Amino acid sequence: TGRLPSGWIVKDLHSLYLHLPMSFGWIGALIFLLLLFWILFKLFFIWRKLIKEKNDPMENFVLSLIFMWIGFMINEYKINAMREPNYFLIIWILMGFSFAFIHTYEKKSIDKKV
């Protein structure tokens, strides 16, 4: 529990899924969760493509990203990443890293076809 300079009292809700609507509103919480699921599904489909290409070294990397995001989403039921701004910053950095990888892989796939 802490007090913001504005006088509001902030409580740790021990779950990201309970805390998101309080911090971002219902629409912001939905958008954040959709971003997480979009990353997970895109990585899954990239991993499926990489399995078909034999001995691609990126296959294990993509699989580790998938497990990292699944583990994060399961872990957030009991521990809130927003309880400390530095933890949440790391999540945003990892989301950006995942977005960059997805974009780079898709651009590489398009360049192969042309």
C-alpha positions as CSV (number, residue, x, y, z in Angstrom):
1,T,0.0,0.0,0.0
2,G,1.3,3.4,-0.9
3,R,0.1,7.0,-1.3
4,L,0.5,9.0,-4.5
5,P,1.4,12.7,-4.5
6,S,-2.2,13.4,-5.4
7,G,-3.4,11.8,-2.2
8,W,-4.8,8.6,-3.7
9,I,-4.1,5.4,-1.9
10,V,-2.7,2.6,-4.1
11,K,-3.2,-1.0,-3.0
12,D,-1.4,-4.1,-4.5
13,L,-4.1,-6.4,-5.8
14,H,-1.7,-9.4,-6.1
15,S,-3.0,-10.1,-9.6
16,L,-2.3,-8.3,-12.9
17,Y,-5.7,-9.2,-14.2
18,L,-7.4,-7.4,-11.2
19,H,-5.0,-4.5,-11.4
20,L,-5.3,-3.7,-15.1
21,P,-8.9,-2.4,-15.1
22,M,-8.0,-0.2,-12.1
23,S,-5.0,1.3,-13.8
24,F,-5.9,1.4,-17.5
25,G,-9.7,1.2,-17.4
26,W,-11.6,-1.7,-19.0
27,I,-10.7,-0.7,-22.6
28,G,-7.0,-0.3,-21.7
29,A,-7.0,-3.6,-19.9
30,L,-8.6,-5.3,-22.8
31,I,-6.1,-3.8,-25.3
32,F,-3.2,-4.8,-23.0
33,L,-4.4,-8.4,-22.8
34,L,-5.1,-8.5,-26.6
35,L,-1.5,-7.4,-27.2
36,L,-0.3,-10.3,-25.0
37,F,-2.5,-12.8,-26.8
38,W,-1.5,-11.4,-30.2
39,I,2.2,-11.8,-29.4
40,L,1.6,-15.4,-28.2
41,F,-0.4,-16.4,-31.3
42,K,2.0,-14.8,-33.8
43,L,5.0,-16.5,-32.1
44,F,3.1,-19.8,-32.2
45,F,2.4,-19.6,-35.9
46,I,6.0,-18.5,-36.6
47,W,7.2,-21.6,-34.5
48,R,4.9,-23.8,-36.6
49,K,6.5,-22.5,-39.8
50,L,10.0,-23.0,-38.4
51,I,9.3,-26.6,-37.5
52,K,8.6,-27.3,-41.1
53,E,12.0,-25.9,-42.1
54,K,14.4,-28.5,-40.7
55,N,17.3,-27.4,-38.4
56,D,16.4,-23.7,-38.2
57,P,18.3,-22.3,-35.2
58,M,15.5,-19.8,-34.5
59,E,13.0,-22.6,-33.6
60,N,14.3,-23.0,-30.1
61,F,14.5,-19.2,-29.6
62,V,10.8,-18.8,-30.6
63,L,9.8,-21.7,-28.4
64,S,11.5,-20.1,-25.5
65,L,9.7,-16.8,-26.1
66,I,6.4,-18.7,-26.2
67,F,7.1,-20.4,-22.9
68,M,8.2,-17.1,-21.4
69,W,4.9,-15.4,-22.3
70,I,2.8,-18.4,-21.2
71,G,4.7,-18.5,-17.9
72,F,4.2,-14.7,-17.5
73,M,0.5,-15.0,-18.1
74,I,0.2,-17.8,-15.6
75,N,2.4,-16.1,-13.0
76,E,0.3,-12.9,-13.1
77,Y,-2.5,-14.6,-11.3
78,K,-0.5,-14.5,-8.1
79,I,2.1,-11.8,-8.5
80,N,1.4,-8.4,-10.1
81,A,4.1,-7.1,-12.4
82,M,2.7,-3.6,-11.9
83,R,3.5,-3.6,-8.2
84,E,6.9,-2.1,-9.1
85,P,7.4,0.2,-12.1
86,N,10.7,-1.4,-13.0
87,Y,9.1,-4.9,-13.3
88,F,6.4,-3.5,-15.6
89,L,9.1,-1.7,-17.6
90,I,10.8,-5.0,-18.2
91,I,7.5,-6.4,-19.5
92,W,7.1,-3.6,-22.0
93,I,10.7,-4.1,-23.1
94,L,10.1,-7.8,-23.7
95,M,6.9,-7.0,-25.5
96,G,8.8,-4.6,-27.8
97,F,11.5,-7.3,-28.3
98,S,8.8,-9.8,-29.3
99,F,7.1,-7.3,-31.6
100,A,10.5,-6.6,-33.3
101,F,11.2,-10.3,-33.7
102,I,7.8,-10.9,-35.2
103,H,8.1,-8.0,-37.6
104,T,11.6,-9.0,-38.6
105,Y,10.6,-12.6,-39.3
106,E,7.6,-11.6,-41.3
107,K,9.6,-9.1,-43.3
108,K,12.2,-11.9,-44.0
109,S,9.4,-14.2,-45.1
110,I,8.1,-11.6,-47.5
111,D,11.6,-11.0,-48.9
112,K,12.0,-14.7,-49.5
113,K,8.8,-14.9,-51.6
114,V,9.9,-11.9,-53.8
